[in-house]
Each structure stands twice: as structure tokens, then as C-alpha cells.
Amino acid sequence: MIGQTVSKYHILEEIGRGAMGIVFKAQDTFLGRFVALKILAEKLVNSPEMLCRFEREGGAASALNHPNICTVFEAGSWQGRPYLAMELLTGKALDDRLASGPIPAGQLIEIAIGTTSALEAAHAIGVVHRDIKPANLFLTTSGKVKVLDFGLPKVKPPATPLGDDAPTVAMFATRKGTILGTLAYMSPEQVCCEPLDGRADLYSLGVVLYELATGQLPGRGSATIESLPAGLGPIVATLISRDAHLRYQTAREAREAFQRCAGIGSASPGAGRFARALPSS
């Protein structure tokens, strides 16, 4: 497809591919800007499930405008194949970054603060990501983390009323008993197909941070919660509590914990809830 024009996007090169489709670097022929153009694989065009997931990604992400969430500029269809025109990022996904070894504490805290900030914005409008994992967190060359792939969101009415200028999001249904997500990073309630809220994303983030810090998943190697850099262990332990009621209850609460750990704020990172020990499996 190199050299073709999809809608108003002239395709320049392929930059990635996955189970759902291909991502190209393309140029908007009207505005001149470069974008990442994600096109559903031709073999999946007749799959209602994949079409629905693709639509979810565009609908959920386009409803969010946040510096730590990859921006979706436009969604459309070309020759029967849906596409998304997204912000073109330079850097690498955190699963690729893992190949270089554990991430230093300072950078890890920056990633944690950026991701919890993005989740705070998503949860505020009722969007639960449901697939937070290293492959869906992108670290730009400037050091900013971006949350990718809102293809599996659970959208529910927000807990507090929104203003008249708040973004509109669609409600997507999930078949009862269907597990969506990546097993290694799923919260216990997600694995058991129980009702989910934002605390499931926080659990997944805790697993990701543990892995980024140690190079291992919780319980699958010699690393322990004490292996995490100073100050991070109690916070991550709280995030990956098997009981959702013992986790941070909101992304904001988790963000503030990481900010305190980074020295942004006055509270001690070891105080109160942060001092809980890692729950037994």
C-alpha cells in the first residue's frame, strides 16, 4: 500500500503491524502533518468482533484529549476497511524498552505519574481501558509516556455529573463471561469476569511497573516487592492487591502517591495506605 492515498492520507511507509491491522506513516494531504494511519487487516473486515473493537478504539480515544494519551485525529472507512488517523509518535513501546533491562527509579516514577494521569482522565468519563500492559504504553523520545490502544474499553456512566462541554462517549456492550485483555496483567476480578471499574486498570499498571522495575512479572521469578527501588515497593504492593478494596480507589489517589514518592508534595510515601505489605497470592 506504500504510495497509495487512503482518504486524504498519503501512505509513506509501514511502521508496524499486529493482530488487528497495519500501521503506516502517512501524510495528511490537506493539513500537511504526518500521522500514524492504522488500517484494519483485510481478512478481518468481515469479523463483527474485530470491527467492533476497532470502532471502540476510535470512539474511546477520540473522546479523550490528554497529553499522556495518543490522540486520534479521525476515524473513517476506505474501500470497506476502517482506519484511524492518529498522532505519530517517535520512541518505543515499553515492551521493547524492557529488552534493555529494568528502568531506573526516576524514569519509572515519571511513567507511573503520566499513566495514572491518563487513567484519571479516562476514568473521569467512565472509560476503563482493560488492557494496560507494556505494549500499550509508549515512551516518546522526549521521555513522555503515552497510553495506546483503547480497543477494549469498558464504558460506564461516570460517577459524578459532567459539564455541558464534556466529551460524549458511546456505550459498548461486552458479552457476559467473555474475558478481554492480556492475562498476565489482568486483575483477579477481570479474570473472573466480574464487574470492573478503574481499579482494574490500576492493578494492571502495578504489574507493569513491577515488571519494568525488576524485569519479571510478580511471582514468576526471584524478584520480590522489596526489589523495587526505594519508595516504590509499598505503592506497587497496594496497586496489585488482589482485593480491589485494598488498592488505591482512584487513579488520582495513585498519581498523588507517586508524586509524593517523587518528592512532589509534603506527605511521606511510606505513610498510611502506602505501607501495606504485598498481599499473598
C-alpha positions, 0 to 999 in steps of 0.5 A, a space after each residue: 500500500 506504500 504510495 497509495 492515498 487512503 482518504 486524504 492520507 498519503 501512505 509513506 511507509 509501514 511502521 508496524 503491524 499486529 493482530 488487528 491491522 497495519 500501521 503506516 506513516 502517512 501524510 495528511 494531504 490537506 493539513 500537511 502533518 504526518 500521522 500514524 494511519 492504522 488500517 484494519 487487516 483485510 481478512 478481518 473486515 468481515 469479523 463483527 468482533 474485530 470491527 467492533 473493537 476497532 470502532 471502540 478504539 476510535 470512539 474511546 480515544 477520540 473522546 479523550 484529549 490528554 497529553 499522556 494519551 495518543 490522540 486520534 485525529 479521525 476515524 473513517 472507512 476506505 474501500 470497506 476497511 476502517 482506519 484511524 488517523 492518529 498522532 505519530 509518535 517517535 520512541 518505543 513501546 515499553 515492551 521493547 524498552 524492557 529488552 534493555 533491562 529494568 528502568 531506573 527509579 526516576 524514569 519509572 516514577 515519571 511513567 507511573 505519574 503520566 499513566 495514572 494521569 491518563 487513567 484519571 482522565 479516562 476514568 473521569 468519563 467512565 472509560 476503563 481501558 482493560 488492557 494496560 500492559 507494556 505494549 500499550 504504553 509508549 515512551 516518546 523520545 522526549 521521555 513522555 509516556 503515552 497510553 495506546 490502544 483503547 480497543 477494549 474499553 469498558 464504558 460506564 456512566 461516570 460517577 459524578 455529573 459532567 459539564 455541558 462541554 464534556 466529551 460524549 462517549 458511546 456505550 459498548 456492550 461486552 458479552 457476559 463471561 467473555 474475558 478481554 485483555 492480556 492475562 498476565 496483567 489482568 486483575 483477579 476480578 477481570 479474570 473472573 469476569 466480574 464487574 470492573 471499574 478503574 481499579 482494574 486498570 490500576 492493578 494492571 499498571 502495578 504489574 507493569 511497573 513491577 515488571 519494568 522495575 525488576 524485569 519479571 512479572 510478580 511471582 514468576 521469578 526471584 524478584 520480590 516487592 522489596 526489589 523495587 527501588 526505594 519508595 516504590 515497593 509499598 505503592 506497587 504492593 497496594 496497586 496489585 492487591 488482589 482485593 480491589 478494596 485494598 488498592 488505591 480507589 482512584 487513579 488520582 489517589 495513585 498519581 498523588 502517591 507517586 508524586 509524593 514518592 517523587 518528592 512532589 508534595 509534603 506527605 511521606 510515601 511510606 505513610 498510611 495506605 502506602 505501607 501495606 505489605 504485598 498481599 499473598 497470592 
